[in-house]
Structure formats: C-alpha cells, structure tokens
Amino acid sequence: MTKMADNRSSVEIVEGCRLPVLRKNQEHEDEWPLAEILSVKEVSSRKLFYVHYIDFNKRLDEWVTGDRLDMKKLQFPKKEAKTPTKNGLPGSRPSSPEREVKRKVETVPLATQVPPATPVPSLPSSAEASQASVFPAVRETTTFKAREDHEQISSLTTNGTARRLIPPQPGRKRKANCGGTDEMIKVLQYNNPQSASVFLPPPEDSQDSSDGIPTAPRMTGSLVSDRSHDDIVTRMKNIECIELGRHRLKPWYFSPYPQELTALPILYLCEFCLKYLKSLKCLQRHLTKCNLRHPPGNEIYRKGTISFFEIDGRKNKTYSQNLCLLAKCFLDHKTLYYDTDPFLFYVMTEYDSKGFHIVGYFSKEKESTEDYNVACILTLPPYQRRGYGKLLIEFSYELSKVEGKTGTPEKPLSDLGLLSYRSYWSQTILEILMDLKPDNGERPQITINEISEITSVKKEDVISTLQYLNLINYYKGQYILTLSEDIVEGHERAMQKRHLRIDPKCLHFTPKDWSKRGKW
C-alpha cells in the first residue's frame, strides 16, 4: 500500500491530463466532476493546477491545489499519431481521391441533416424547460380526438433534445409552412385542447435560438468564427480581478489586455472612460484629469435614473475598444476588440450624484445584411438578475421599431443571453395574444407577419418561440394557438415581477442611412 501511494505521489501531472476534481455545487455540496488540467504553476513552492470542468461552462474554470485532485482516476493525454508531411508542412497527409470522396460523404450529412441552427420542430426537454421556461408545463386535462393520421409522429434526437416531426400524409394536402406567415391563426384562450401538434418547417435563413449554434462559421460581425486564436492561453482567465467604480468584478473568460497587466492582483478601470490602469494611485491621478462623467456620445434615452448613450465606434474608438476589452471578460464567443469602426454601441447607465455608471451595453452593426439588431449584449455581473438584461433587449427592439425593421440577435447566443431572449420573446408575444379581442363573437385571429410587425421581432424568432411554448396546434383544417390557464397565469406572474420597461416617449433617436455615407 505504501509503495502504491509513493508511486502515485511521484506521478507528474502534465497539461492535458484528466481526473476528478473536488468542487462545491450550487447547494454547497461536494462533487467530483471530471476536469482537464490546462496549466500548472508553482507559487511559494506549492503547485497549483488550472482546471476546466468537462461539460461545465468555462467561467467555472479555476486554480486548485493538489489536495483537490483524485489521483486514483488520473487519465494521461493520448499521444497524437504522427502524420506524413505534405509540401513540407507538418501535420497534413497527402490527399487521395478516395479520401476526399470519403471525407465529403462523412461531412456533408452533418450539414444537410437537421441543422441545429434552424427552428426544427422541438419540444423542450425537462432539463431545458426547468432552466429556461418562464411558464409551467401545460396540463393535459382535456383533449380533442385527433385523426389517426396525426398520431404517426416520428421522433428525432438532436443534441439531446427530442424533436417531433409530422410525416407527409398521403392523399391529404396540407400547406407546408403553416399556410404561410400571412395565414390567419385563431387564438384559443383559457382552454387546453391537445390536438396533434403541427409545427412550421424551418425557414431558409433562420437560426434556432434554442440551440444557439450557427449552421456555418460567421464571416462578418463581432462573432466571427475564427478559432485560430483558440489556444491554451486564450482558454485560461488571465485577469484576477477588476475594480470598476464601487464594484470589484471577477472575470469569467480570457480578455486580451496588455500582458504586463495580467500579473497584477487587481486591474483598475476608470468607470467613465474605461481606461485601464495598473494601480490605485494611477487611477486616482487619472480621475483628477478625466473630465468624463458619462459615456461619450449622444444621450438618446432618459427615464428616471436610467439613460442610454449611443456611441459611434469610429468617432470614439478608444472608448469602444476599452468597452470591448471589458466585455470580453464576460463573453466567451466575442472576437471583436479593435476594429470598432463598423459598429454602434448603446451603453445603459444608472445616474447618481457622482455621474452615470455603466450597467450594461449592446453593440450593433451600422449596416447589417442579415437583419441583426444586436451583435453583442452584456449586463455587468453586479447588475444581473435585476431586469436590466430584458431592458437592453427591449431597447434594441424599440430602435428597430423606429427604423421600421425587424431584427434578431447574432448567433450563437451565450447561455445567459439565450435565457434572456427566450423569456423576452415569450412575454412580448403572449402580451399581444392576450390583448386580442374577439371579432364579432368569433375567436380572435392574427398572422405571424402581424406579430412580427407589431414587435419588430423577426418572423423566425416568433415561430421558434411559439414552437418552444408549444402553442401551435392543427385542428379541423386550421392552425390554432392554444393559451392554457397555466401559461396565462405564468405570464401574469412574470409580468408582475417586470418593473423596468422602456417608455417610447422618452426615446429621442433619429436613424441614419449608413449606406449613403462614404466612410461611416
């Protein structure tokens, strides 16, 4: 036994090893999830290990001591097989027609099967519903008798989520896309019939918000899928702590601040111009010279203590770059740091006697060919879970209404962003459906296009939200939206908690036609 213990203690843990690591869960109970060692360092003759918990978000990564590692289940990294070189470049093998054909056969189905980014007909899993759904599950109390041909529903699993598809029925013509988004849909309220659910097919250019994964790498915008920088350095948090005004923030992810600042125990930021400084004395000296008490740019909204400032990424380049560096600490997928010219930034602030304090922001492209009204969106951690996220989202759609456009956020959404958008879309659409009045004693009717025009939410997002809430049913040759008592009560409870709302009367915003401007 002693010999085995000695052998185990003499084993050197290297980067890439995997083993269980002790951590506390949300209930403050001990658990031992599998983790990967990303880095090893020695501080005061004591070894520390930077671990990433497998299947956990990267913001939970941390430095741990050796006593938290379960050495009994240590897995060493697998050695990569050496491959012949091609044209003198290591790591590439000589290609052959057979290999090329095989590669195409293996890769094409992944793209041509159900793309995870399109609104595939889906029913949320129980885990997903418990995380993201604002409303309780629909009770199956009474049901309509559905035709037999509705009962043959094929099931498909994508990313662990059950998908339900309706096969084409022989001898029965059914409109392929819910009769088009212009077809009237009847709304049933305070009723709960469960007819066979018929979902809309995925639109061509849509991206399903429930998965938040793009079908192909993005080539424009702030979330360009360039993974060349995704090395061991960028996988590790490099800033220990940030002091911003009266708050101290612990970053979640890597951010490319200058190398010499990453070794500091605290990075100091001016909360008005976001300039980064290496010490408290430097910050105090800077504050005597910094004249800003609010973000640069135009104040386009104010109600109570909440204000929004519009900042041009070309005119206020330094501020915009500093804002992006701060945002990267809390956004994993963000890749925009320095080329801020094509973007506008909308910063939300809270006012007090000392000035306008940054709460959160979102950015958007000046010219978006894909109807994006948000590129990146962030509420700073001290202000999260207080309704500011929905306020930012609501403000982005108010701008779209003034511009006369429908909009959608860039994908992929982060886990927290996805929760916020799902909740906002659900509440906004249900608000409209519940306000509909019966027409001449008949059930109220509305089209997908009308919902989209009223809310400025893109049609694909309206459809995916109705699917997510499982509201669309096909009954007696027509599509109906069924609002059960559970959904109505859940919506009313959620709206009672939502105290912060955008007042369109307080918005002073004139959209610009950026396509006519020579260089923004």
N, C-alpha and C positions, 0 to 999 in steps of 0.2 A: 504493500500500500504506500509506504514511504517513497519507494522508488518511482512508482507511477506519479505520485504528487510532485516529486522532484522533476520528472520528465515533463510534466505538464507546465510547471512553472518556468522551465527552461525554454519552452516553445516561444519563438518570437512572433508576435502579431505584426503582420505587414498590411499595407493598404490593399484593399480588395477582399480581405478575409470577411467571413460572415459568421455570426454567432449570436445567441440570445443575449439581450442587454436589459438590465433591470431599469424600469421606469414607473412613474406613477400615472395612472389613468385619470379620467375626469372625476371618478369617485374617490380619488386619492388612495386607490388600492394598488398593490404591487402587481406588475405583469412583466413578462419576459418575451417581448416581440423579437423576431429575427431582425438583425441590423447589419449593415455593411460598414466596415472601417474605411473612411475616406482619407484620414490623415492621422499621423502620430507625432506628438511633440513632447519635449521634456521641459518641465518647469520646476525649478528648485529641486533637482534630482528626483522628480516624480513624473512618471509617464502619464500623459493624457491622450485620449483617443476621440477623434471626431467621428460620430456615428450618424448614419442615415437609417431610420427605421423603415424596413421594407413595407411597401403598401401604405405608408403614412405620408402626409404632406411634408414637404421639405422644411417648412417653418418649424417643425418639431426637432430638427437636427440639433445636436448639441455636443459639447465636450464632456466626456465622462472619465472617471478614474477606473483603474484596473479592477477594483473590487466589485464593480457593477457588471463585469463580463462573466458569462458562463463558459469557461474554458473547456468543459466536457464536450460541448457540441460545436467546437470550432471547425469551420469549413475553410480550407485554403482556396485561393482563387485558382481557377483552371488555367492551365497554360494554353495560350493560343497556338494553333498549329502554324508552322512557318509555311508560307506560300511562295511559289516561284515568282520572280520579278518579271515585269513586262515593261519594255523600253527603259530598263534601268530604274524603274520606280518600285520600291519595296511595297509588299502587301497586295499587289494586284496580280492576278493569274492570267496567262494567255487565254484569250477568249476563243470559243469554238462555236460554230453554228448550232450544234446540238445544245450546248449550254445556254446560248442566247435564247433558243426556242423554249427550252425548259424554264428559264427564268421568266420569260413572258407568260408562259402558261401558269406559273406559280403566282405571279404578281398581279396579273390582270383581274382575276376573280375578286381579289380583295377590294378593288376599286369599283367593280361592276356589280358586286352583290349589294346588299342593303348598305348604303353609305351611312356611317354613324352620324354624319352631319346633317342629313336630311330628315324632315319630320316624318319618320316612319311611324305608322300606327303603333301606339305603345300604351301599355298600362303600367304605371309606376309600380315598382316592387315595394314590398312593405318597408324595407330599409330606406329606400329612396323617399317614399311618402312620409315616413316619420321625420326625415331630415328637412324636406323642402316644402311639403304641402302645408298650406295655411289652413286648410279646411279638413274636418273629419271625414272619414270614409263614408260613402253613400250606403245607407242601409237598404238591404234588399227585402222590402216588405211585400209589395205587390208587384206583379209582373204582367206584362201583356203576353199573350200567347203568340210566339213568333212562328213564322213559317219554317218548315223543316229545312228548306234550302238555306236558311240563315244559320243553321246550327253547325254546319260543317266549317268550322273556323280553324284554319291552320295556325300553328304556333311556331314562332321563330325566336331564338335567343340571340341577342347581340349585346356584348359587354355585360352579360349577366342580367339583362333586363328582358322580361318577357315581352314579345311583340305579337300582336294579333293582326292577321291579315284576312280579308274576305276574298275567297277564290271567286273567279268569274262564274256566274250561274248560267248554264245552258238554257237557251230559249227565253232568256229574260234580259232585256236591255236596261241597263242602269247607267246613268250618267257617270262618267269616270271621275269627275272632280267635284263631287257634291253639287252637281248641276252648275258648276262654275261659281265664282265668288259673287256673282250678281243674283244668283237664285235666292228667292226668299226662304228664310228658315224660320219656322214657327217656334215660339218660345213657350214652354210649359213651366209654370211656377208652382211652388209648394206642392209638387206632385212627384211621384217617384216610379214611373213605369220603367222597366228594364227591357227594352226591345233589343233585338240583335244590333250591336254597335257597328255602324258603318263609318269608317274613317276615310279622310281625304287622302289621295295619293300624294307622294312628296313632290312639291313644285321643283322646277328645274334648278333654280338658283338658291334654294333655301338651305339653311343650316339649322339643324335641330338644336334648340337651346338645352334640351335635356341631356345631350351628350357633350356639347361644348367643344367638339373636335372638328377642325376643318377637313373637308374632303381632300384638299391638296394644299401644299405649302403656300402661304401667303407671300406675294411678291411686292405688295405695297403696304403703306400704312405703318403703324407703330408696332405691329406684332409680326414682322417679317420672320418667316421660319428659317432663320439662318442658324444652324446648330454648330457651325464651325468653332464658336467660342465656348461650346458646352463641354469644357474640360474639368479636371478635378478642382481647379482653382475657383471657377465660377459656380461650382456645386456647393461651395462652403461659404457660410456667412463670414464676411471679413470685417464688419463693424460691430464692436461690442455693445456700444450704447450711444444714443444721440440725445443731446439736450436741445429742445426746441421750445423757447419761451419758458413756461412754467411746467412743461412736461418732459419726462425722460422716457425715451422710446427704445425698446429692444428690437432691432431689425429682424425680419424673418428670412431674408434672402441676401444673396450677394449684390453689391452695388459698386460700380467702378469708380469709386472715389480715389484720389491720388494715393499711391502706395504708401507714402510716408505717414498718412493719416490713419491707416488701418491698424497700426500697432498701438494707438492711443486707447486708454481705458474709456474715454468719453470724447465724442466728436461734437463740437459746439456749432449750432446754426443760428444765424440771425432770423428770427421768426417773421420778419417783414420782407427782407430781400433774399433770404435763404442762402446767403453766403456762408461757406463752411470755414471754421477756424479751429486751430489746434489747442487752444487753452481758454480758460475763463477770462484771463487778463486780456487776451487778444479780442475776445468778444466784447468786453466792457469798453475797450478802446475803440472798437468798431462802432458800437452803439452811440458814442459821442459824436461820430461823424456821419452816421447813416440818417438821412432825412426822411426815409420812408416810414409811414405808419399804416400803410395798406399796400396790397399788391399793386405793381404798376399796371397801367391800362385804364379802361373805362369801367366805371361802376354802372352796370346796366339793370340792377335789381336791388331794391332795399325794402324790407318789411320787418319792423321791429329791430332786432339785433342782427338779423341775417342779411348779408349782402353777397352779391355775385359780381366779380370783375372779369371782363373779357380782355385777354392778353394775347397780342399777336406774337407768334414765335419768331418772326423776323425782326420786328421792332424792339422787342425785349428779349433778346437772345440769351443773355447771361442768366436772367431770372428763370427763363423757361428751361435752360439746361440744368440749373440748380434744382428746379422743381422735379425734373425727370430723374435726377440722381437720388433725391429723397424718395420719390415714388417707387423706384426700383427696389428699395429696401423691403417693400411690402407687396410687390407684384412680380411673380416668378417669370411670366412669359414676356414681360416688357423688354424690347430691344432698342427703342428709340432713346438716345441720350443727347446727341449733339446736333443732328440735323433737324432743328425745330422749325425751320422756315415754312414748311407747308402746313403747319398746324396752328389752330387756335386753342387757347387754354382758358377754361372757365373755372375760376377759383372761388369757392364758397368760404365766407369768413363769418366770425362772430365778433360783434363790436362791444368794447367796453371803454372805460376812461383812458386806457393805455394805447388803444388802437384797434385795428382789425386783425384778428387772429385767425390763421388758416385752419379750416376744419377738414376740407377735402377739395377735390377738383375732378374735372374730366377734360379730356382733350378731344378734338375732332379735326379731321382733315378739312382744309379750306375748299378743296374740290374732291368729292368722293364719287367715283363712277359706280359704286356698289351700294349707294344709299346708306352709308354708315353715318350715324349722327353721334356716335361715341367711339373713340379709339381706345383710350384707357380711362378708367374711372377708379377713384380711390377715396375712401374715408379714412382718415388717420386713426390709428388704434384707440387713442383716448376718447374719440367721439363715436366709436362704433356702438351698435345696439341701442341707438337713441333716435333712430328715424332719419338720420342725415343721408344715408345711402339712398333711400327711396326719394328723398327731396332732390338729390342730384339727378337721379333718373328722370323724375317728373320735370325738372327744369330743362333737361336735354330734349324732352318731347315738346315742351312749350316753345322752345326755339324752333323746332321742326314745324310746329303749327304756324308760327309767324312766317316761316319760309315757304309755307304751302307745300310741304313734302311729307312723305312718310319716311321713317328712319328705323335703323336697327343697330345694335352694338356690334363691334368687331368680335369675331370668334378667334380663338376659344375664350370663353369666359372662365374666370377663376371659380373655385368652389363657392366662395362667398358672393362673388358677383352673380353667379347663376342663381343662388338662393334669392338675392335681392330682385333680380329681373323677373324671375318666375312669380314672386309674390306681387310685384308691381303690376305685371301684365294681368294676373288673375284678378286683383282688386279693381283695376281700371275697367276691364271687360265686364265683370259682374256688376259693377256700378251702373253701367249703361243698360245691361239686360234687365236689371231690377227696376230701372226707371221707365221702361217701356210701358205704354198704356194700351189697353185693348182697343182695337179699331172696330166700331160698330158691333160690339159684343163678341167679336172673334178674337182668337188668340193673337197677341202682337207678333209682328213679323219684322225681320231685319236681315240684311245681307252682310256677308263678310266684308265686302267693299265699304259698306256704310260704317261698320265698326272701325275699320282702318282709317277712314277719312275723319271720323269724329276724334279718334285718339292719336292719330299720326303714327300708330304702331303698324309696322309692315305686315302685310297680309299673312306671310308665312309664320310670323310670330303669333298672330291672332289664332290661326289654325292650330299651331302646335300647343297653344295654351288651352284651347277648347278640348283638344285631344288629351292633354295632360290632366285636366279636370274631369275627363270622361263625360262631357256634357252632350256630345253629338250622338244622336240616335236616328235610326232609319225606321220609320213606322208608316205603314199603309201608303207606300209610294212617295213619301216625302221625308225631308230631314227636319228633325226637331231638336231643340235644345231643352234639356230637362233640368230644371233647378229644383233640387230636393230641399227639404226643410233643413237637413244637415248643412248643406252648402250655404243656404241663406243665413242661417244662424251663425255659422263660422265666419262668413263675410262681415256680418254686422259686428261681431266681437272684434274682428281685426280692424275695422274702420274706427271703432271707438278708441282704440289704442293709438291711432294715427293722428297725432295732433298737429304735426308740421305739414303744411300744404303750401304749394306755390299759388300766389294770387296774381293772375294775368294782368290785373290793372296796375300792378307795381313794376311790371317789366317794361323797360324803355330800350328797345332793341330794334335796329334797322339792319336787315340782312344785306350783305354786299354780294354783288355778282363777281366772284373771283375770276371767272373765265375771261372777263373783259379787261382784267388788269394785267399789264405787261409782266411784271415780276412781283406779284402779291404786294 
